[in-house]
C-alpha cells in the first residue's frame, strides 16, 4: 500500500507576513496582497504575476500574492536561522494522509 496526501491546504500567509514585520515596525514596506481577478481565465493569468501563496477555496478568483519586498525579507530571515525565521510558525498546513498502520 502507498501513502497518499490529499486535500492539502496552507493557511496563515497574511498573518505570518504581518508578524515578521513587527520587530522593525516595517508594515508599510509590505507589498503582498489579496488580488481579485474576475476574468474567466484567471487561473491561467496568475502564472504571469508572481507567486500565489493562497487561493480562496470558495472564490477561485481571489489569490494572496507574495510581493517582492516580503519575499526578500522572508529569504533573509530564513537564511538567518531558526531564531530569525519564527514567522514560519504562523503558517499552518492541513492535509489528509492515507497510509498503512505500520507507517
Phi and psi restraints in degrees (range 20) as a CNS / XPLOR table:
assign (resid 1 and name C) (resid 2 and name N)
       (resid 2 and name CA) (resid 2 and name C) 1.0 -103.7 20.0 2
assign (resid 2 and name N) (resid 2 and name CA)
       (resid 2 and name C) (resid 3 and name N) 1.0 167.1 20.0 2
assign (resid 2 and name C) (resid 3 and name N)
       (resid 3 and name CA) (resid 3 and name C) 1.0 -96.9 20.0 2
assign (resid 3 and name N) (resid 3 and name CA)
       (resid 3 and name C) (resid 4 and name N) 1.0 131.0 20.0 2
assign (resid 3 and name C) (resid 4 and name N)
       (resid 4 and name CA) (resid 4 and name C) 1.0 -122.9 20.0 2
assign (resid 4 and name N) (resid 4 and name CA)
       (resid 4 and name C) (resid 5 and name N) 1.0 143.0 20.0 2
assign (resid 4 and name C) (resid 5 and name N)
       (resid 5 and name CA) (resid 5 and name C) 1.0 -116.3 20.0 2
assign (resid 5 and name N) (resid 5 and name CA)
       (resid 5 and name C) (resid 6 and name N) 1.0 122.9 20.0 2
assign (resid 5 and name C) (resid 6 and name N)
       (resid 6 and name CA) (resid 6 and name C) 1.0 -133.9 20.0 2
assign (resid 6 and name N) (resid 6 and name CA)
       (resid 6 and name C) (resid 7 and name N) 1.0 160.5 20.0 2
assign (resid 6 and name C) (resid 7 and name N)
       (resid 7 and name CA) (resid 7 and name C) 1.0 54.3 20.0 2
assign (resid 7 and name N) (resid 7 and name CA)
       (resid 7 and name C) (resid 8 and name N) 1.0 49.8 20.0 2
assign (resid 7 and name C) (resid 8 and name N)
       (resid 8 and name CA) (resid 8 and name C) 1.0 -76.2 20.0 2
assign (resid 8 and name N) (resid 8 and name CA)
       (resid 8 and name C) (resid 9 and name N) 1.0 135.3 20.0 2
assign (resid 8 and name C) (resid 9 and name N)
       (resid 9 and name CA) (resid 9 and name C) 1.0 -140.7 20.0 2
assign (resid 9 and name N) (resid 9 and name CA)
       (resid 9 and name C) (resid 10 and name N) 1.0 131.7 20.0 2
assign (resid 9 and name C) (resid 10 and name N)
       (resid 10 and name CA) (resid 10 and name C) 1.0 -116.8 20.0 2
assign (resid 10 and name N) (resid 10 and name CA)
       (resid 10 and name C) (resid 11 and name N) 1.0 124.7 20.0 2
assign (resid 10 and name C) (resid 11 and name N)
       (resid 11 and name CA) (resid 11 and name C) 1.0 -126.4 20.0 2
assign (resid 11 and name N) (resid 11 and name CA)
       (resid 11 and name C) (resid 12 and name N) 1.0 160.0 20.0 2
assign (resid 11 and name C) (resid 12 and name N)
       (resid 12 and name CA) (resid 12 and name C) 1.0 97.8 20.0 2
assign (resid 12 and name N) (resid 12 and name CA)
       (resid 12 and name C) (resid 13 and name N) 1.0 7.6 20.0 2
assign (resid 12 and name C) (resid 13 and name N)
       (resid 13 and name CA) (resid 13 and name C) 1.0 -58.5 20.0 2
assign (resid 13 and name N) (resid 13 and name CA)
       (resid 13 and name C) (resid 14 and name N) 1.0 -47.6 20.0 2
assign (resid 13 and name C) (resid 14 and name N)
       (resid 14 and name CA) (resid 14 and name C) 1.0 -60.4 20.0 2
assign (resid 14 and name N) (resid 14 and name CA)
       (resid 14 and name C) (resid 15 and name N) 1.0 -42.7 20.0 2
assign (resid 14 and name C) (resid 15 and name N)
       (resid 15 and name CA) (resid 15 and name C) 1.0 -69.1 20.0 2
assign (resid 15 and name N) (resid 15 and name CA)
       (resid 15 and name C) (resid 16 and name N) 1.0 -39.2 20.0 2
assign (resid 15 and name C) (resid 16 and name N)
       (resid 16 and name CA) (resid 16 and name C) 1.0 -64.8 20.0 2
assign (resid 16 and name N) (resid 16 and name CA)
       (resid 16 and name C) (resid 17 and name N) 1.0 -41.1 20.0 2
assign (resid 16 and name C) (resid 17 and name N)
       (resid 17 and name CA) (resid 17 and name C) 1.0 -66.5 20.0 2
assign (resid 17 and name N) (resid 17 and name CA)
       (resid 17 and name C) (resid 18 and name N) 1.0 -43.4 20.0 2
assign (resid 17 and name C) (resid 18 and name N)
       (resid 18 and name CA) (resid 18 and name C) 1.0 -64.5 20.0 2
assign (resid 18 and name N) (resid 18 and name CA)
       (resid 18 and name C) (resid 19 and name N) 1.0 -39.8 20.0 2
assign (resid 18 and name C) (resid 19 and name N)
       (resid 19 and name CA) (resid 19 and name C) 1.0 -68.1 20.0 2
assign (resid 19 and name N) (resid 19 and name CA)
       (resid 19 and name C) (resid 20 and name N) 1.0 -35.5 20.0 2
assign (resid 19 and name C) (resid 20 and name N)
       (resid 20 and name CA) (resid 20 and name C) 1.0 -69.8 20.0 2
assign (resid 20 and name N) (resid 20 and name CA)
       (resid 20 and name C) (resid 21 and name N) 1.0 -19.5 20.0 2
assign (resid 20 and name C) (resid 21 and name N)
       (resid 21 and name CA) (resid 21 and name C) 1.0 -90.2 20.0 2
assign (resid 21 and name N) (resid 21 and name CA)
       (resid 21 and name C) (resid 22 and name N) 1.0 -7.6 20.0 2
assign (resid 21 and name C) (resid 22 and name N)
       (resid 22 and name CA) (resid 22 and name C) 1.0 -59.0 20.0 2
assign (resid 22 and name N) (resid 22 and name CA)
       (resid 22 and name C) (resid 23 and name N) 1.0 -46.6 20.0 2
assign (resid 22 and name C) (resid 23 and name N)
       (resid 23 and name CA) (resid 23 and name C) 1.0 -58.5 20.0 2
assign (resid 23 and name N) (resid 23 and name CA)
       (resid 23 and name C) (resid 24 and name N) 1.0 -31.7 20.0 2
assign (resid 23 and name C) (resid 24 and name N)
       (resid 24 and name CA) (resid 24 and name C) 1.0 -106.6 20.0 2
assign (resid 24 and name N) (resid 24 and name CA)
       (resid 24 and name C) (resid 25 and name N) 1.0 6.7 20.0 2
assign (resid 24 and name C) (resid 25 and name N)
       (resid 25 and name CA) (resid 25 and name C) 1.0 50.4 20.0 2
assign (resid 25 and name N) (resid 25 and name CA)
       (resid 25 and name C) (resid 26 and name N) 1.0 46.5 20.0 2
assign (resid 25 and name C) (resid 26 and name N)
       (resid 26 and name CA) (resid 26 and name C) 1.0 -110.5 20.0 2
assign (resid 26 and name N) (resid 26 and name CA)
       (resid 26 and name C) (resid 27 and name N) 1.0 35.9 20.0 2
assign (resid 26 and name C) (resid 27 and name N)
       (resid 27 and name CA) (resid 27 and name C) 1.0 -61.8 20.0 2
assign (resid 27 and name N) (resid 27 and name CA)
       (resid 27 and name C) (resid 28 and name N) 1.0 -30.5 20.0 2
assign (resid 27 and name C) (resid 28 and name N)
       (resid 28 and name CA) (resid 28 and name C) 1.0 -68.1 20.0 2
assign (resid 28 and name N) (resid 28 and name CA)
       (resid 28 and name C) (resid 29 and name N) 1.0 -16.5 20.0 2
assign (resid 28 and name C) (resid 29 and name N)
       (resid 29 and name CA) (resid 29 and name C) 1.0 -85.1 20.0 2
assign (resid 29 and name N) (resid 29 and name CA)
       (resid 29 and name C) (resid 30 and name N) 1.0 -9.0 20.0 2
assign (resid 29 and name C) (resid 30 and name N)
       (resid 30 and name CA) (resid 30 and name C) 1.0 -66.8 20.0 2
assign (resid 30 and name N) (resid 30 and name CA)
       (resid 30 and name C) (resid 31 and name N) 1.0 134.1 20.0 2
assign (resid 30 and name C) (resid 31 and name N)
       (resid 31 and name CA) (resid 31 and name C) 1.0 -126.8 20.0 2
assign (resid 31 and name N) (resid 31 and name CA)
       (resid 31 and name C) (resid 32 and name N) 1.0 16.3 20.0 2
assign (resid 31 and name C) (resid 32 and name N)
       (resid 32 and name CA) (resid 32 and name C) 1.0 -88.9 20.0 2
assign (resid 32 and name N) (resid 32 and name CA)
       (resid 32 and name C) (resid 33 and name N) 1.0 148.9 20.0 2
assign (resid 32 and name C) (resid 33 and name N)
       (resid 33 and name CA) (resid 33 and name C) 1.0 -163.2 20.0 2
assign (resid 33 and name N) (resid 33 and name CA)
       (resid 33 and name C) (resid 34 and name N) 1.0 160.6 20.0 2
assign (resid 33 and name C) (resid 34 and name N)
       (resid 34 and name CA) (resid 34 and name C) 1.0 -74.4 20.0 2
assign (resid 34 and name N) (resid 34 and name CA)
       (resid 34 and name C) (resid 35 and name N) 1.0 135.3 20.0 2
assign (resid 34 and name C) (resid 35 and name N)
       (resid 35 and name CA) (resid 35 and name C) 1.0 -123.4 20.0 2
assign (resid 35 and name N) (resid 35 and name CA)
       (resid 35 and name C) (resid 36 and name N) 1.0 135.5 20.0 2
assign (resid 35 and name C) (resid 36 and name N)
       (resid 36 and name CA) (resid 36 and name C) 1.0 -112.2 20.0 2
assign (resid 36 and name N) (resid 36 and name CA)
       (resid 36 and name C) (resid 37 and name N) 1.0 131.3 20.0 2
assign (resid 36 and name C) (resid 37 and name N)
       (resid 37 and name CA) (resid 37 and name C) 1.0 -132.7 20.0 2
assign (resid 37 and name N) (resid 37 and name CA)
       (resid 37 and name C) (resid 38 and name N) 1.0 114.9 20.0 2
assign (resid 37 and name C) (resid 38 and name N)
       (resid 38 and name CA) (resid 38 and name C) 1.0 -90.2 20.0 2
assign (resid 38 and name N) (resid 38 and name CA)
       (resid 38 and name C) (resid 39 and name N) 1.0 0.6 20.0 2
assign (resid 38 and name C) (resid 39 and name N)
       (resid 39 and name CA) (resid 39 and name C) 1.0 -74.3 20.0 2
assign (resid 39 and name N) (resid 39 and name CA)
       (resid 39 and name C) (resid 40 and name N) 1.0 159.8 20.0 2
assign (resid 39 and name C) (resid 40 and name N)
       (resid 40 and name CA) (resid 40 and name C) 1.0 -69.4 20.0 2
assign (resid 40 and name N) (resid 40 and name CA)
       (resid 40 and name C) (resid 41 and name N) 1.0 -29.3 20.0 2
assign (resid 40 and name C) (resid 41 and name N)
       (resid 41 and name CA) (resid 41 and name C) 1.0 -102.5 20.0 2
assign (resid 41 and name N) (resid 41 and name CA)
       (resid 41 and name C) (resid 42 and name N) 1.0 39.0 20.0 2
assign (resid 41 and name C) (resid 42 and name N)
       (resid 42 and name CA) (resid 42 and name C) 1.0 -58.9 20.0 2
assign (resid 42 and name N) (resid 42 and name CA)
       (resid 42 and name C) (resid 43 and name N) 1.0 -43.1 20.0 2
assign (resid 42 and name C) (resid 43 and name N)
       (resid 43 and name CA) (resid 43 and name C) 1.0 -62.9 20.0 2
assign (resid 43 and name N) (resid 43 and name CA)
       (resid 43 and name C) (resid 44 and name N) 1.0 -36.4 20.0 2
assign (resid 43 and name C) (resid 44 and name N)
       (resid 44 and name CA) (resid 44 and name C) 1.0 -70.0 20.0 2
assign (resid 44 and name N) (resid 44 and name CA)
       (resid 44 and name C) (resid 45 and name N) 1.0 -35.4 20.0 2
assign (resid 44 and name C) (resid 45 and name N)
       (resid 45 and name CA) (resid 45 and name C) 1.0 -70.0 20.0 2
assign (resid 45 and name N) (resid 45 and name CA)
       (resid 45 and name C) (resid 46 and name N) 1.0 -28.5 20.0 2
assign (resid 45 and name C) (resid 46 and name N)
       (resid 46 and name CA) (resid 46 and name C) 1.0 -69.3 20.0 2
assign (resid 46 and name N) (resid 46 and name CA)
       (resid 46 and name C) (resid 47 and name N) 1.0 -13.7 20.0 2
assign (resid 46 and name C) (resid 47 and name N)
       (resid 47 and name CA) (resid 47 and name C) 1.0 -68.4 20.0 2
assign (resid 47 and name N) (resid 47 and name CA)
       (resid 47 and name C) (resid 48 and name N) 1.0 -16.4 20.0 2
assign (resid 47 and name C) (resid 48 and name N)
       (resid 48 and name CA) (resid 48 and name C) 1.0 -103.6 20.0 2
assign (resid 48 and name N) (resid 48 and name CA)
       (resid 48 and name C) (resid 49 and name N) 1.0 -6.1 20.0 2
assign (resid 48 and name C) (resid 49 and name N)
       (resid 49 and name CA) (resid 49 and name C) 1.0 -107.4 20.0 2
assign (resid 49 and name N) (resid 49 and name CA)
       (resid 49 and name C) (resid 50 and name N) 1.0 -6.2 20.0 2
assign (resid 49 and name C) (resid 50 and name N)
       (resid 50 and name CA) (resid 50 and name C) 1.0 128.7 20.0 2
assign (resid 50 and name N) (resid 50 and name CA)
       (resid 50 and name C) (resid 51 and name N) 1.0 178.4 20.0 2
assign (resid 50 and name C) (resid 51 and name N)
       (resid 51 and name CA) (resid 51 and name C) 1.0 -67.2 20.0 2
assign (resid 51 and name N) (resid 51 and name CA)
       (resid 51 and name C) (resid 52 and name N) 1.0 132.5 20.0 2
assign (resid 51 and name C) (resid 52 and name N)
       (resid 52 and name CA) (resid 52 and name C) 1.0 -100.6 20.0 2
assign (resid 52 and name N) (resid 52 and name CA)
       (resid 52 and name C) (resid 53 and name N) 1.0 117.2 20.0 2
assign (resid 52 and name C) (resid 53 and name N)
       (resid 53 and name CA) (resid 53 and name C) 1.0 -86.8 20.0 2
assign (resid 53 and name N) (resid 53 and name CA)
       (resid 53 and name C) (resid 54 and name N) 1.0 -33.3 20.0 2
assign (resid 53 and name C) (resid 54 and name N)
       (resid 54 and name CA) (resid 54 and name C) 1.0 -148.6 20.0 2
assign (resid 54 and name N) (resid 54 and name CA)
       (resid 54 and name C) (resid 55 and name N) 1.0 140.2 20.0 2
assign (resid 54 and name C) (resid 55 and name N)
       (resid 55 and name CA) (resid 55 and name C) 1.0 -123.2 20.0 2
assign (resid 55 and name N) (resid 55 and name CA)
       (resid 55 and name C) (resid 56 and name N) 1.0 128.9 20.0 2
assign (resid 55 and name C) (resid 56 and name N)
       (resid 56 and name CA) (resid 56 and name C) 1.0 -61.9 20.0 2
assign (resid 56 and name N) (resid 56 and name CA)
       (resid 56 and name C) (resid 57 and name N) 1.0 121.8 20.0 2
assign (resid 56 and name C) (resid 57 and name N)
       (resid 57 and name CA) (resid 57 and name C) 1.0 -68.4 20.0 2
assign (resid 57 and name N) (resid 57 and name CA)
       (resid 57 and name C) (resid 58 and name N) 1.0 -19.8 20.0 2
assign (resid 57 and name C) (resid 58 and name N)
       (resid 58 and name CA) (resid 58 and name C) 1.0 -97.8 20.0 2
assign (resid 58 and name N) (resid 58 and name CA)
       (resid 58 and name C) (resid 59 and name N) 1.0 -29.9 20.0 2
assign (resid 58 and name C) (resid 59 and name N)
       (resid 59 and name CA) (resid 59 and name C) 1.0 -122.5 20.0 2
assign (resid 59 and name N) (resid 59 and name CA)
       (resid 59 and name C) (resid 60 and name N) 1.0 95.1 20.0 2
assign (resid 59 and name C) (resid 60 and name N)
       (resid 60 and name CA) (resid 60 and name C) 1.0 -68.7 20.0 2
assign (resid 60 and name N) (resid 60 and name CA)
       (resid 60 and name C) (resid 61 and name N) 1.0 -5.9 20.0 2
assign (resid 60 and name C) (resid 61 and name N)
       (resid 61 and name CA) (resid 61 and name C) 1.0 -96.8 20.0 2
assign (resid 61 and name N) (resid 61 and name CA)
       (resid 61 and name C) (resid 62 and name N) 1.0 8.2 20.0 2
assign (resid 61 and name C) (resid 62 and name N)
       (resid 62 and name CA) (resid 62 and name C) 1.0 -111.3 20.0 2
assign (resid 62 and name N) (resid 62 and name CA)
       (resid 62 and name C) (resid 63 and name N) 1.0 125.3 20.0 2
assign (resid 62 and name C) (resid 63 and name N)
       (resid 63 and name CA) (resid 63 and name C) 1.0 -131.9 20.0 2
assign (resid 63 and name N) (resid 63 and name CA)
       (resid 63 and name C) (resid 64 and name N) 1.0 150.3 20.0 2
assign (resid 63 and name C) (resid 64 and name N)
       (resid 64 and name CA) (resid 64 and name C) 1.0 -104.5 20.0 2
assign (resid 64 and name N) (resid 64 and name CA)
       (resid 64 and name C) (resid 65 and name N) 1.0 116.9 20.0 2
assign (resid 64 and name C) (resid 65 and name N)
       (resid 65 and name CA) (resid 65 and name C) 1.0 -106.3 20.0 2
assign (resid 65 and name N) (resid 65 and name CA)
       (resid 65 and name C) (resid 66 and name N) 1.0 135.3 20.0 2
assign (resid 65 and name C) (resid 66 and name N)
       (resid 66 and name CA) (resid 66 and name C) 1.0 -78.8 20.0 2
assign (resid 66 and name N) (resid 66 and name CA)
       (resid 66 and name C) (resid 67 and name N) 1.0 126.5 20.0 2
assign (resid 66 and name C) (resid 67 and name N)
       (resid 67 and name CA) (resid 67 and name C) 1.0 -83.3 20.0 2
assign (resid 67 and name N) (resid 67 and name CA)
       (resid 67 and name C) (resid 68 and name N) 1.0 164.2 20.0 2
assign (resid 67 and name C) (resid 68 and name N)
       (resid 68 and name CA) (resid 68 and name C) 1.0 -64.2 20.0 2
assign (resid 68 and name N) (resid 68 and name CA)
       (resid 68 and name C) (resid 69 and name N) 1.0 -43.4 20.0 2
assign (resid 68 and name C) (resid 69 and name N)
       (resid 69 and name CA) (resid 69 and name C) 1.0 -63.1 20.0 2
assign (resid 69 and name N) (resid 69 and name CA)
       (resid 69 and name C) (resid 70 and name N) 1.0 -44.4 20.0 2
assign (resid 69 and name C) (resid 70 and name N)
       (resid 70 and name CA) (resid 70 and name C) 1.0 -68.2 20.0 2
assign (resid 70 and name N) (resid 70 and name CA)
       (resid 70 and name C) (resid 71 and name N) 1.0 -39.2 20.0 2
assign (resid 70 and name C) (resid 71 and name N)
       (resid 71 and name CA) (resid 71 and name C) 1.0 -62.5 20.0 2
assign (resid 71 and name N) (resid 71 and name CA)
       (resid 71 and name C) (resid 72 and name N) 1.0 -41.1 20.0 2
assign (resid 71 and name C) (resid 72 and name N)
       (resid 72 and name CA) (resid 72 and name C) 1.0 -64.2 20.0 2
assign (resid 72 and name N) (resid 72 and name CA)
       (resid 72 and name C) (resid 73 and name N) 1.0 -44.3 20.0 2
assign (resid 72 and name C) (resid 73 and name N)
       (resid 73 and name CA) (resid 73 and name C) 1.0 -64.2 20.0 2
assign (resid 73 and name N) (resid 73 and name CA)
       (resid 73 and name C) (resid 74 and name N) 1.0 -40.6 20.0 2
assign (resid 73 and name C) (resid 74 and name N)
       (resid 74 and name CA) (resid 74 and name C) 1.0 -59.2 20.0 2
assign (resid 74 and name N) (resid 74 and name CA)
       (resid 74 and name C) (resid 75 and name N) 1.0 -44.3 20.0 2
assign (resid 74 and name C) (resid 75 and name N)
       (resid 75 and name CA) (resid 75 and name C) 1.0 -65.8 20.0 2
assign (resid 75 and name N) (resid 75 and name CA)
       (resid 75 and name C) (resid 76 and name N) 1.0 -41.9 20.0 2
assign (resid 75 and name C) (resid 76 and name N)
       (resid 76 and name CA) (resid 76 and name C) 1.0 -64.6 20.0 2
assign (resid 76 and name N) (resid 76 and name CA)
       (resid 76 and name C) (resid 77 and name N) 1.0 -40.9 20.0 2
assign (resid 76 and name C) (resid 77 and name N)
       (resid 77 and name CA) (resid 77 and name C) 1.0 -67.5 20.0 2
assign (resid 77 and name N) (resid 77 and name CA)
       (resid 77 and name C) (resid 78 and name N) 1.0 -40.6 20.0 2
assign (resid 77 and name C) (resid 78 and name N)
       (resid 78 and name CA) (resid 78 and name C) 1.0 -63.7 20.0 2
assign (resid 78 and name N) (resid 78 and name CA)
       (resid 78 and name C) (resid 79 and name N) 1.0 -39.3 20.0 2
assign (resid 78 and name C) (resid 79 and name N)
       (resid 79 and name CA) (resid 79 and name C) 1.0 -69.4 20.0 2
assign (resid 79 and name N) (resid 79 and name CA)
       (resid 79 and name C) (resid 80 and name N) 1.0 -20.8 20.0 2
assign (resid 79 and name C) (resid 80 and name N)
       (resid 80 and name CA) (resid 80 and name C) 1.0 -77.9 20.0 2
assign (resid 80 and name N) (resid 80 and name CA)
       (resid 80 and name C) (resid 81 and name N) 1.0 -5.0 20.0 2
assign (resid 80 and name C) (resid 81 and name N)
       (resid 81 and name CA) (resid 81 and name C) 1.0 99.7 20.0 2
assign (resid 81 and name N) (resid 81 and name CA)
       (resid 81 and name C) (resid 82 and name N) 1.0 176.3 20.0 2
assign (resid 81 and name C) (resid 82 and name N)
       (resid 82 and name CA) (resid 82 and name C) 1.0 -64.5 20.0 2
assign (resid 82 and name N) (resid 82 and name CA)
       (resid 82 and name C) (resid 83 and name N) 1.0 -24.5 20.0 2
assign (resid 82 and name C) (resid 83 and name N)
       (resid 83 and name CA) (resid 83 and name C) 1.0 -66.0 20.0 2
assign (resid 83 and name N) (resid 83 and name CA)
       (resid 83 and name C) (resid 84 and name N) 1.0 -36.0 20.0 2
assign (resid 83 and name C) (resid 84 and name N)
       (resid 84 and name CA) (resid 84 and name C) 1.0 -91.7 20.0 2
assign (resid 84 and name N) (resid 84 and name CA)
       (resid 84 and name C) (resid 85 and name N) 1.0 -20.3 20.0 2
assign (resid 84 and name C) (resid 85 and name N)
       (resid 85 and name CA) (resid 85 and name C) 1.0 -97.7 20.0 2
assign (resid 85 and name N) (resid 85 and name CA)
       (resid 85 and name C) (resid 86 and name N) 1.0 34.9 20.0 2
assign (resid 85 and name C) (resid 86 and name N)
       (resid 86 and name CA) (resid 86 and name C) 1.0 -66.6 20.0 2
assign (resid 86 and name N) (resid 86 and name CA)
       (resid 86 and name C) (resid 87 and name N) 1.0 -17.4 20.0 2
assign (resid 86 and name C) (resid 87 and name N)
       (resid 87 and name CA) (resid 87 and name C) 1.0 -57.8 20.0 2
assign (resid 87 and name N) (resid 87 and name CA)
       (resid 87 and name C) (resid 88 and name N) 1.0 -27.3 20.0 2
assign (resid 87 and name C) (resid 88 and name N)
       (resid 88 and name CA) (resid 88 and name C) 1.0 -65.1 20.0 2
assign (resid 88 and name N) (resid 88 and name CA)
       (resid 88 and name C) (resid 89 and name N) 1.0 -22.5 20.0 2
assign (resid 88 and name C) (resid 89 and name N)
       (resid 89 and name CA) (resid 89 and name C) 1.0 -66.8 20.0 2
assign (resid 89 and name N) (resid 89 and name CA)
       (resid 89 and name C) (resid 90 and name N) 1.0 -20.0 20.0 2
assign (resid 89 and name C) (resid 90 and name N)
       (resid 90 and name CA) (resid 90 and name C) 1.0 -87.0 20.0 2
assign (resid 90 and name N) (resid 90 and name CA)
       (resid 90 and name C) (resid 91 and name N) 1.0 -5.1 20.0 2
assign (resid 90 and name C) (resid 91 and name N)
       (resid 91 and name CA) (resid 91 and name C) 1.0 -94.4 20.0 2
assign (resid 91 and name N) (resid 91 and name CA)
       (resid 91 and name C) (resid 92 and name N) 1.0 121.6 20.0 2
assign (resid 91 and name C) (resid 92 and name N)
       (resid 92 and name CA) (resid 92 and name C) 1.0 -104.8 20.0 2
assign (resid 92 and name N) (resid 92 and name CA)
       (resid 92 and name C) (resid 93 and name N) 1.0 139.5 20.0 2
assign (resid 92 and name C) (resid 93 and name N)
       (resid 93 and name CA) (resid 93 and name C) 1.0 -122.3 20.0 2
assign (resid 93 and name N) (resid 93 and name CA)
       (resid 93 and name C) (resid 94 and name N) 1.0 126.0 20.0 2
assign (resid 93 and name C) (resid 94 and name N)
       (resid 94 and name CA) (resid 94 and name C) 1.0 -115.5 20.0 2
assign (resid 94 and name N) (resid 94 and name CA)
       (resid 94 and name C) (resid 95 and name N) 1.0 137.7 20.0 2
assign (resid 94 and name C) (resid 95 and name N)
       (resid 95 and name CA) (resid 95 and name C) 1.0 -155.8 20.0 2
assign (resid 95 and name N) (resid 95 and name CA)
       (resid 95 and name C) (resid 96 and name N) 1.0 144.4 20.0 2
assign (resid 95 and name C) (resid 96 and name N)
       (resid 96 and name CA) (resid 96 and name C) 1.0 -92.4 20.0 2
assign (resid 96 and name N) (resid 96 and name CA)
       (resid 96 and name C) (resid 97 and name N) 1.0 123.7 20.0 2
assign (resid 96 and name C) (resid 97 and name N)
       (resid 97 and name CA) (resid 97 and name C) 1.0 -112.1 20.0 2
assign (resid 97 and name N) (resid 97 and name CA)
       (resid 97 and name C) (resid 98 and name N) 1.0 126.5 20.0 2
assign (resid 97 and name C) (resid 98 and name N)
       (resid 98 and name CA) (resid 98 and name C) 1.0 -111.4 20.0 2
assign (resid 98 and name N) (resid 98 and name CA)
       (resid 98 and name C) (resid 99 and name N) 1.0 118.2 20.0 2
assign (resid 98 and name C) (resid 99 and name N)
       (resid 99 and name CA) (resid 99 and name C) 1.0 -149.9 20.0 2
assign (resid 99 and name N) (resid 99 and name CA)
       (resid 99 and name C) (resid 100 and name N) 1.0 160.4 20.0 2
assign (resid 99 and name C) (resid 100 and name N)
       (resid 100 and name CA) (resid 100 and name C) 1.0 -68.1 20.0 2
assign (resid 100 and name N) (resid 100 and name CA)
       (resid 100 and name C) (resid 101 and name N) 1.0 157.5 20.0 2
assign (resid 100 and name C) (resid 101 and name N)
       (resid 101 and name CA) (resid 101 and name C) 1.0 -60.8 20.0 2
assign (resid 101 and name N) (resid 101 and name CA)
       (resid 101 and name C) (resid 102 and name N) 1.0 -33.7 20.0 2
assign (resid 101 and name C) (resid 102 and name N)
       (resid 102 and name CA) (resid 102 and name C) 1.0 -70.3 20.0 2
assign (resid 102 and name N) (resid 102 and name CA)
       (resid 102 and name C) (resid 103 and name N) 1.0 -11.2 20.0 2
